[in-house]
């Protein structure tokens, strides 16, 4: 049975960080429908003034972030002095867990095209998880060509192959590029699976439903999803995890399960006790 599109969100233009212009697709109002996906921000610009001020050092707790760049360059730095860079086609995975400080600074590029996903963490893991960073670089990204396009495995599993794995919630994350009139069918079994696609560039037909560019489409229950391109080539991001069905208490860069936990986090930011565990970082430069 096909997983049909049951919810679509196109988002709105806003600014974040030090003045980065972006489209906020998912946010506080979509946490139930898209559980465990929290925030989804898309960016697409050929004007460096839209993004060059970036996201200076800031805290996170209780989430994992996955930032993908189809085009462009971003420099990551964190509270332990790690510095790493991702480029065209690459991604970065940050587990904030019990607490991390980091910055993401886009560099001047011909085009900055990509998106950032916030993935919720189970309540039992939020304060137990040590911060973790991994740069998903092109040399480790497996590509699977097929008639009409190719699929790039950025995280999770695909047809018996594996990329970086989530320790707290699973995340399958595919970058799919389709030629004009190209199509792909993905196997997505499991009743508790939470799956969605995002049309990064171009429009698509998803299990028979038209989805405009820069739109998140949440998929219902089923075993498969079909994605088809029209007259133009398209780039689609597929994301799949598992529903948590836990309360969400979210303010700014911190996502917990209760108001009291949020208040504790912000008090710790004020008194300097926010960082709880030493982090683990990979792909340092």
MOKAFEN-V174996 format. One record per residue. RES is the residue in one small letter. OMEGA is omega in radians with two decimals (999 if undefined). Layout:
BEGIN
{{RES & OMEGA} {RES & OMEGA}}
END
This chain:
BEGIN
{{x & -3.14} {x & 2.96} {x & -3.12} {x & 3.04} {x & -3.13} {x & 3.14} {x & 3.10} {x & 3.09} {x & 3.14} {x & 3.05} {x & -3.09} {x & -3.14} {x & 3.12} {x & 3.06} {x & 3.09} {x & -3.10} {x & 3.14} {x & 3.12} {x & 3.12} {x & 3.10} {x & -3.09} {x & 3.03} {x & 3.10} {x & -3.06} {x & 3.08} {x & -3.13} {x & -3.06} {x & -3.08} {x & -3.06} {x & -3.01} {x & -3.13} {x & -3.07} {x & -3.03} {x & 3.11} {x & 0.16} {x & 3.13} {x & -3.05} {x & -3.11} {x & 3.00} {x & 3.10} {x & 3.09} {x & 3.08} {x & -3.09} {x & -3.08} {x & 2.99} {x & 3.14} {x & -3.12} {x & 3.13} {x & 3.12} {x & -2.98} {x & -2.93} {x & 3.13} {x & 2.94} {x & -3.10} {x & -3.14} {x & -3.03} {x & -3.12} {x & -3.08} {x & 2.92} {x & 3.01} {x & 2.98} {x & -3.10} {x & 2.89} {x & 3.10} {x & 3.08} {x & -3.09} {x & -3.11} {x & 3.07} {x & 2.96} {x & 3.08} {x & 3.06} {x & -3.12} {x & 3.08} {x & 3.07} {x & 3.09} {x & 2.96} {x & -3.11} {x & -3.00} {x & 3.09} {x & 3.12} {x & 3.09} {x & 3.05} {x & -3.12} {x & -3.07} {x & 2.98} {x & -3.05} {x & -3.13} {x & 3.03} {x & -3.06} {x & -3.08} {x & 3.04} {x & -3.14} {x & 3.06} {x & 2.93} {x & 3.11} {x & 3.10} {x & -3.06} {x & 3.06} {x & 3.09} {x & 2.96} {x & 3.07} {x & 3.04} {x & 3.06} {x & -3.05} {x & 3.06} {x & 3.11} {x & -3.14} {x & -3.10} {x & 3.06} {x & 3.10} {x & 3.05} {x & -3.06} {x & 3.13} {x & 3.12} {x & 3.06} {x & 3.11} {x & 2.93} {x & 3.12} {x & 3.13} {x & 3.08} {x & 3.07} {x & -3.10} {x & -3.08} {x & -3.07} {x & -2.99} {x & -3.11} {x & 3.14} {x & -3.02} {x & 3.03} {x & 3.07} {x & -3.07} {x & 3.07} {x & 3.04} {x & 3.04} {x & 3.13} {x & -3.00} {x & -3.02} {x & -3.09} {x & -3.14} {x & -3.13} {x & 3.13} {x & 3.13} {x & -3.10} {x & 3.11} {x & 3.06} {x & -3.14} {x & 3.12} {x & 3.10} {x & 3.07} {x & 3.09} {x & 3.11} {x & -3.10} {x & -3.12} {x & 3.13} {x & 3.06} {x & -3.03} {x & 3.00} {x & 3.08} {x & 3.09} {x & 3.10} {x & -3.06} {x & 2.95} {x & 3.09} {x & -3.07} {x & 3.01} {x & 3.13} {x & -3.00} {x & 2.96} {x & 3.07} {x & 3.05} {x & 2.93} {x & -3.06} {x & -3.08} {x & 2.97} {x & -3.03} {x & 3.11} {x & -3.11} {x & 3.01} {x & 3.04} {x & 3.14} {x & 3.06} {x & 3.14} {x & 3.09} {x & 3.02} {x & -3.14} {x & 3.04} {x & -3.10} {x & -3.13} {x & 3.07} {x & -3.09} {x & -3.11} {x & 3.13} {x & 3.03} {x & -3.02} {x & 3.05} {x & 3.00} {x & 3.04} {x & -3.13} {x & -3.08} {x & 3.12} {x & 3.14} {x & 3.14} {x & -3.09} {x & 2.95} {x & -3.06} {x & -3.08} {x & 3.07} {x & -3.12} {x & 3.10} {x & 3.14} {x & -3.13} {x & 3.08} {x & 3.11} {x & -3.11} {x & 2.99} {x & 3.12} {x & 3.12} {x & -3.09} {x & 3.10} {x & -3.11} {x & 3.14} {x & -3.09} {x & -3.05} {x & 2.94} {x & 3.07} {x & 3.12} {x & -3.08} {x & 3.05} {x & 3.06} {x & -3.07} {x & -3.09} {x & 3.03} {x & -3.11} {x & 3.03} {x & -3.06} {x & 3.03} {x & 3.08} {x & -3.13} {x & -3.13} {x & 3.09} {x & 3.12} {x & 3.14} {x & 3.08} {x & -3.11} {x & 3.08} {x & 3.11} {x & -3.13} {x & 3.02} {x & -2.92} {x & 3.01} {x & 3.13} {x & -3.07} {x & -3.05} {x & 3.13} {x & 3.13} {x & -3.10} {x & 3.13} {x & 3.10} {x & 3.14} {x & 3.12} {x & 3.07} {x & 3.14} {x & 3.10} {x & -3.13} {x & -3.10} {x & 3.03} {x & 3.12} {x & 3.04} {x & -3.13} {x & -3.05} {x & 3.01} {x & -3.13} {x & -3.04} {x & -3.10} {x & -3.04} {x & -3.03} {x & 3.02} {x & -3.10} {x & 3.03} {x & -3.09} {x & 3.14} {x & 3.09} {x & 3.09} {x & 3.05} {x & 999}}
END
